[in-house]
Amino acid sequence: MVSKSDLILVAGITGGVGQLVAAKLLAKNLNVRGLTRNKAQAESMFDRQVELLEGDLREPNTLVSATKGVDYIICCTGTTAFPSARWDFINFVQPSNDPQAVDSEGVKNLVANAPHDLKRFVFVSSCGVLRKEQFPFKLLNLFGVLDAKLEAEKAIIASGFPYTIIRPGRLIDGPYTSYDLNTLIRAKTDGKKAVVLENGDRLNGETSRVDVANVCVESLFYELAVNRDFAIINSGERPQNTNWEQLFSHL
Ligand SMILES: NC(=O)c1ccc[n+]([C@@H]2O[C@H](COP(=O)([O-])OP(=O)(O)OC[C@H]3O[C@@H](n4cnc5c(N)ncnc54)[C@H](OP(=O)(O)O)[C@@H]3O)[C@@H](O)[C@H]2O)c1
């Protein structure tokens, strides 16, 4: 499993989950490289503790350096499910960073650029990808975000790389856009609810960004999490320590 000599690429490192993933990897003394579209902005977040490379998932040639020599990829990129400024409209009408571009084609570009000896591709997908006809997922998928996530999942599995596919419910806690790294490392779930994992896509509920980051990082330490796709929500009373081995062993 992951060791101190491994290099882990976090795609989407400036995002709510991505920042927490980076903080948790650093807390475990692991080597982190971040993929960002805006290096200057990301530098102000990570204070030189992370190697940052600029790249855009939509432009495969910008991913070559970022993926070179990495052992693991944790992909927590994403755009909004519904039209917003983050879709980067061209001339106010043509979206250029919508779910199809980022969550489907973009992730496929990342997979295509991954080194042939990649040890694991960890992907933050979404609850509902296998239940798109059911409420509330039908609504969530109006602009195709779940279609796009599912296409990416399929590409990751088809690549033959060892994978871990994580399907969170509605994200809560954060994003931690104005916190420093030490604050992020200490970040806890406000709700103090337990982590629930279940194979496939049957859970409904909310998921703390902190626990999405936790499961991304912890999965690297367990063979039990390899080639698994599962949902994660928070529910019930939180034990003092989350037993990840037990959680993964039920998958
Ligand atoms: N919100 C929910 O309720 C929900 C539910 C289930 C799953 N999810 C998924 O959970 C994941 C994490 O969510 P979050 O709230 O942490 O996301 P977030 O804060 O919106 O962060 C998204 C990240 O993606 C990056 N990104 C966007 N377009 C990109 C592109 N073209 N090339 C490279 N990077 C790009 C952004 O970087 P920039 O700084 O360059 O913009 C940012 O770092 C996402 O995959 C999301 O789809 C969300």
The ligand as a Gaussian input file, in Angstrom:
#p B3LYP/6-31G(d) Opt

LIG

0 1
 N      -21.710000      19.311000      -3.961000
 C      -22.254000      18.143000      -3.702000
 O      -23.260000      18.046000      -2.988000
 C      -21.630000      16.892000      -4.280000
 C      -22.269000      15.670000      -4.110000
 C      -21.651000      14.511000      -4.585000
 C      -20.405000      14.591000      -5.188000
 N      -19.807000      15.798000      -5.363000
 C      -18.464000      15.822000      -5.976000
 O      -17.509000      15.995000      -4.952000
 C      -16.294000      16.501000      -5.520000
 C      -15.692000      17.566000      -4.640000
 O      -16.613000      18.611000      -4.407000
 P      -16.104000      20.028000      -3.865000
 O      -17.255000      20.707000      -3.271000
 O      -14.851000      19.829000      -3.103000
 O      -15.737000      20.714000      -5.243000
 P      -15.230000      22.194000      -5.501000
 O      -14.929000      22.885000      -4.212000
 O      -16.196000      22.806000      -6.429000
 O      -13.827000      21.961000      -6.256000
 C      -13.768000      21.580000      -7.581000
 C      -12.321000      21.514000      -8.025000
 O      -12.291000      21.144000      -9.398000
 C      -11.357000      21.972000     -10.053000
 N      -11.690000      22.112000     -11.469000
 C      -12.854000      22.541000     -12.013000
 N      -12.758000      22.552000     -13.360000
 C      -11.512000      22.106000     -13.669000
 C      -10.821000      21.886000     -14.886000
 N      -11.387000      22.138000     -16.078000
 N       -9.547000      21.424000     -14.838000
 C       -8.953000      21.182000     -13.629000
 N       -9.559000      21.365000     -12.446000
 C      -10.830000      21.819000     -12.462000
 C      -11.441000      23.293000      -9.326000
 O      -10.251000      23.999000      -9.545000
 P      -10.195000      25.582000      -9.852000
 O       -9.652000      26.180000      -8.589000
 O       -9.239000      25.666000     -10.976000
 O      -11.578000      26.041000     -10.192000
 C      -11.562000      22.815000      -7.877000
 O      -10.292000      22.556000      -7.346000
 C      -16.643000      16.955000      -6.921000
 O      -16.205000      15.943000      -7.815000
 C      -18.160000      16.967000      -6.906000
 O      -18.674000      16.703000      -8.179000
 C      -20.388000      16.942000      -4.914000

